[in-house]
Amino acid sequence: MTDDAANEPHVPSDAERAARARVREEAAGLTHHEAAEALEAAERAAEELTGDPQGGDDATRAATAEWLRITELLFAHGGPYSPDADAFLQGQLTAREVRSTPKPGLGKP
């Protein structure tokens, strides 16, 4: 038997979205090595607060996860980080835009 709630996609909270947006803003223009240093700093801060480098509240975990994602992206990319060239981010933004756009005629008899 499976837990249906556990199989649902995670919908980030406003705090998580804000934390990820802040990280992307701070990461703009950083190289892989600079992003890796920022990731290490985020993990140290979380560990100091909770004893776990991946710990903390939802926003702290989201920020650490975003630094990790960007660091991994830059490892393969080689250049500075740009939100405009981040395919994952652009896909998220497009999906949010599509979901927020009213669909004419849906739900109407």
C-alpha positions as CSV (number, residue, x, y, z in Angstrom):
1,M,0.0,0.0,0.0
2,T,1.4,3.4,-0.9
3,D,0.8,6.8,0.7
4,D,-0.7,9.0,-2.0
5,A,0.3,12.2,-0.2
6,A,4.0,11.1,-0.3
7,N,3.7,10.5,-4.1
8,E,2.3,14.0,-4.8
9,P,4.8,16.6,-6.1
10,H,6.1,19.0,-3.5
11,V,4.6,22.4,-3.8
12,P,7.1,24.9,-2.4
13,S,6.0,27.4,0.2
14,D,6.4,31.1,-0.3
15,A,9.4,31.0,2.1
16,E,11.0,28.3,0.0
17,R,10.4,30.2,-3.2
18,A,11.8,33.4,-1.7
19,A,14.9,31.5,-0.4
20,R,15.6,30.0,-3.8
21,A,15.1,33.4,-5.6
22,R,17.5,35.0,-3.1
23,V,20.1,32.4,-3.8
24,R,19.7,32.8,-7.6
25,E,20.1,36.5,-7.2
26,E,23.2,36.1,-5.1
27,A,24.6,33.5,-7.5
28,A,24.3,35.6,-10.7
29,G,27.7,36.0,-12.2
30,L,29.4,33.5,-9.8
31,T,31.8,30.9,-11.1
32,H,31.7,27.2,-10.0
33,H,34.3,27.8,-7.4
34,E,32.5,30.8,-6.0
35,A,29.2,28.9,-5.9
36,A,30.8,26.0,-4.2
37,E,32.2,28.3,-1.5
38,A,28.6,29.8,-1.0
39,L,27.2,26.2,-0.8
40,E,29.8,25.3,1.9
41,A,28.9,28.5,3.8
42,A,25.2,27.7,3.7
43,E,25.9,24.1,4.9
44,R,28.1,25.4,7.7
45,A,25.4,27.9,8.8
46,A,22.7,25.2,8.8
47,E,25.0,22.8,10.7
48,E,25.7,25.5,13.3
49,L,22.0,26.0,13.9
50,T,20.8,22.4,13.7
51,G,23.8,20.1,13.9
52,D,23.0,19.0,10.3
53,P,24.4,20.6,7.1
54,Q,21.1,19.8,5.4
55,G,19.0,20.8,8.4
56,G,17.0,23.9,9.3
57,D,13.6,25.2,8.4
58,D,12.1,24.8,4.9
59,A,13.6,28.1,3.7
60,T,17.1,27.1,4.9
61,R,16.9,23.6,3.3
62,A,15.6,25.2,0.1
63,A,18.5,27.7,0.0
64,T,21.0,25.0,0.6
65,A,19.4,22.8,-2.1
66,E,19.5,25.7,-4.6
67,W,23.2,26.4,-3.9
68,L,23.8,22.7,-4.5
69,R,21.8,22.7,-7.8
70,I,23.6,25.8,-9.1
71,T,27.0,24.4,-8.1
72,E,26.3,21.2,-9.9
73,L,25.0,23.2,-13.0
74,L,28.2,25.3,-13.0
75,F,30.4,22.2,-12.8
76,A,29.2,21.1,-16.2
77,H,28.7,24.6,-17.6
78,G,32.1,26.2,-16.9
79,G,30.9,29.8,-17.1
80,P,29.3,32.2,-14.6
81,Y,25.8,31.5,-13.4
82,S,23.0,33.3,-15.2
83,P,19.3,32.8,-14.3
84,D,18.4,33.6,-17.9
85,A,20.5,30.6,-19.1
86,D,19.3,28.2,-16.3
87,A,17.0,25.7,-18.2
88,F,15.6,24.3,-14.9
89,L,14.6,27.7,-13.6
90,Q,13.2,28.8,-17.0
91,G,11.1,25.6,-17.1
92,Q,9.8,26.3,-13.6
93,L,8.9,29.9,-14.5
94,T,7.1,28.8,-17.7
95,A,5.2,26.1,-15.8
96,R,4.1,28.7,-13.1
97,E,3.0,31.1,-15.8
98,V,1.0,28.4,-17.6
99,R,-0.7,27.3,-14.4
100,S,-1.6,30.9,-13.4
101,T,-3.1,31.8,-16.8
102,P,-6.9,31.3,-16.9
103,K,-8.1,28.7,-19.3
104,P,-11.1,30.0,-21.2
105,G,-14.0,27.6,-21.3
106,L,-12.7,25.2,-18.7
107,G,-15.2,24.3,-16.1
108,K,-18.0,25.9,-18.1
109,P,-20.9,23.8,-19.4
